[in-house]
């Protein structure tokens, strides 16, 4: 039975994955242009996240963004085992995982990837990312003042040792693509210069109040795809990542106006904008109505050119995930992590 909704047609609450836009990577591989994020480990039980993965697959999602540090890959593996029973084949699902900061060592990269594969019950990953460019470990649940005693700045020669092992994962057939996350233009310039296997994506914070136009354009112009986390402004982010200056894109009058026109939630407007702009949003939700609405919004009535232009004009340069826990010395400002002057911040 077909049921008409505000933004498209559903068949028994199911979106045909063939209708979801795809991003073509430099290898020719196709990545679904929306994924389900799975970072909820600080406030949602792993079993709930796993149930959301299974539920999202049932309504048409074919892209899942995971990470070892989220602490739920083992449970998600059970969900994937159910999802990947016939008729849904492995090659029809895109699965990403990430290398955590305490596993940058040359002897740690491959075992960490194998651990994620075992937990996820997979023989390969479509994409494996270096989660942060800093090998600075911090314990789960720490506050914003926490610092690793072994914290270091970004040192390109050391990062390349990690990257060589990432490249080796491709050669071993354990991953199909490798990429970066939370990088900056100066860091990416060095990596692109020295890499044997080019990063396929850069995952980064992207939402209407933090559009990162220079970095977004740099990534695209170098044949990579931008994967955007916090696409609706991350209302469930940890308390340590909140400051008084933070803004809420889903409450922006322009986003609300467009949502009213389309009779959809403002969060869906943010997701639609992201996909139409050319990035890959990975919103997280365990609520079926929410993740279904996001997926449906992607295939529904597009935003107009004027609306895309209007959203482009509300960028407030408001970074929500500032990364304070990755700083390497006392008295630093979090801006040091992001190379705002166009140069890698020195030690």
Secondary structure, DSSP 8 states (H G I E B T S, - for coil): -EEE-SSSEEESS---GGGS-EEE-TTS-EEESB-EE---TTTS-HHHHHHHHHHHHHHT--EEE--GGGS-HHHHHHHHHHHTSTTS-GGG-EEEEEE-GGG-STTTHHHHHHHHHHHHT-S-BSEEEES-SS-----TT--TT---TT-----HHHHHHHHHHHHHHHHHTSBS-EEEES--HHHHHHHHHH-SS--SEEEEE-BTTB--HHHHHHHHHTT-EEEEESTT--TT--GGG--TT---GGG-HHHHHHHHHHTS-HHHHHHHHHHHHT-EE----S-HHHHHHHHHHHHSS---HHHHHHHHTT-----S---GGG--STT--GGGGGTTTSS----
